[in-house]
Amino acid sequence: MGPQVIDSHGHPITDGGGPLDLSSINVELAQDEHSRAERAKSSPSRLSHELLGVRLADYLGCSVEEVPTAREEASRDWPGYVRGLFVAAHLDGMVLDPGWKLNATTAAADQFSELIGCPVRPILRLEPMIDRMIEEGAGASEILGAVEGAVREAPASGYFGLKTIIAYRTGLAVDPLATLVAAQASLDETTHLPARRRGKALRDLILRRSLGWAAELGLPFQIHTGFGDSEIRLVEANPLLLEELLRTKEGQAATIVLIHGSYPWHEELAFLTLSKPNVYAELSEFNLYSVGTVADRLERVLDFAPAARVLCGTDGHGNPETFWFGALMIQEAWVRVRDKWAAQGARPTWLADVETAIMTGNTARLYGF
């Protein structure tokens, strides 16, 4: 039996039952017929899909080959099936970023909570508003003011934290000296670019200001770091690019959560967590896709970073099995690390405290569970 987990990062469930297509659990977003065919062809050769299939077959009581049809049958009672997965994975709560699929039924925290059977704490993603306003032709001052209003209203609107995916937009090399004049110029000079790549100075200015507002409000602030889906430019997502921002008064005042283990920059993430007392390391997503080395990556973070500032999650999205599988992977990884450290002489009580901190305690403290 694995430890209880409060999932420190997840997204809406957009699935609604039926056969499970493992090839749809992928970081490539292209939806043309050729891309989907290539994903289906390569899916059986991926370790993550092999292990997910094997574990799901065991859960459903069938062979791996029978998983699609067995899942279709089991999911006829969709709420019961989803809740069963969360119970089996010992998931006790969820920090929800609804920005990935705002039109999903479970984008609302109360509906998500009812479906999965445990408390949900939603966070506010900033980019949907910023991107929309850039597309509409708003100026830098107007966008900055709108974001400030949304952030300051976040607690009253039911949000327990904030999030940026600036790594997906103009990258983590944030200029902390960006001014409003430079912000407007960054819009005026980039009209030829897609909205998501426009306004670097504006986005840099918004992020620094938003960290200050978050600190005033006592809201944790998630920053996407490391890998993601195929739209990210990974070279721009190294967490060390944030160092100048983290040296500002806003960057030192806010509670900052660097998410996804900063894969593949785990040691860099651990260093920032160790050296910056307001920075937390959140471990998720890589436990869905790089499953053979989850224990190694977990150990490399915990070997350096204080366990008091490490959170474990799944980055589950779309299919409920992703939450279940991600939780199983991180739980199994912790057992391996715990047993190794116990053999090296770590005390049982200390290991128990570390387990509680990374699996439930730190997330509960930051997000008010």
Number of C-alpha atoms within 10 A of each C-alpha: 9 14 18 18 28 27 29 28 28 24 26 26 24 16 14 14 19 16 16 19 12 20 17 15 20 15 13 14 13 12 9 8 8 10 13 15 13 11 17 15 11 10 19 14 10 13 14 21 19 15 16 22 22 17 15 22 19 13 13 16 12 15 13 18 11 14 23 17 14 20 20 15 16 16 18 13 11 17 15 14 20 23 19 15 20 23 16 14 23 20 26 18 23 30 25 30 28 22 19 16 16 14 12 17 13 21 21 17 23 14 13 23 18 14 18 25 19 17 17 25 23 26 26 24 22 20 19 15 14 23 19 14 17 19 14 10 13 14 16 27 13 11 21 20 12 15 19 17 11 14 24 16 13 19 16 9 12 13 20 23 26 23 23 20 19 25 24 23 22 21 24 25 20 23 19 22 14 17 15 16 12 17 22 18 17 18 23 15 11 14 15 10 11 12 19 18 18 22 27 25 25 26 28 24 22 25 25 22 17 25 27 20 18 23 18 13 16 16 23 23 25 25 24 24 32 26 26 20 12 13 13 19 16 18 12 19 27 23 24 17 17 20 16 14 21 23 13 15 12 21 25 18 20 24 23 26 24 25 28 28 31 28 24 17 18 23 19 18 30 25 17 22 25 19 12 16 14 18 27 28 31 28 29 27 26 25 28 26 18 15 22 16 14 23 20 14 23 21 20 16 25 21 13 17 21 19 21 17 22 27 30 28 30 30 26 25 23 19 21 21 23 22 28 24 25 25 32 25 23 27 24 16 21 23 15 17 20 20 14 13 15 14 10 9 9 13 11 13 9 10 16 11 13 19 20 16 20 26 25 23 20 21 26 19 10 18 19 9 17
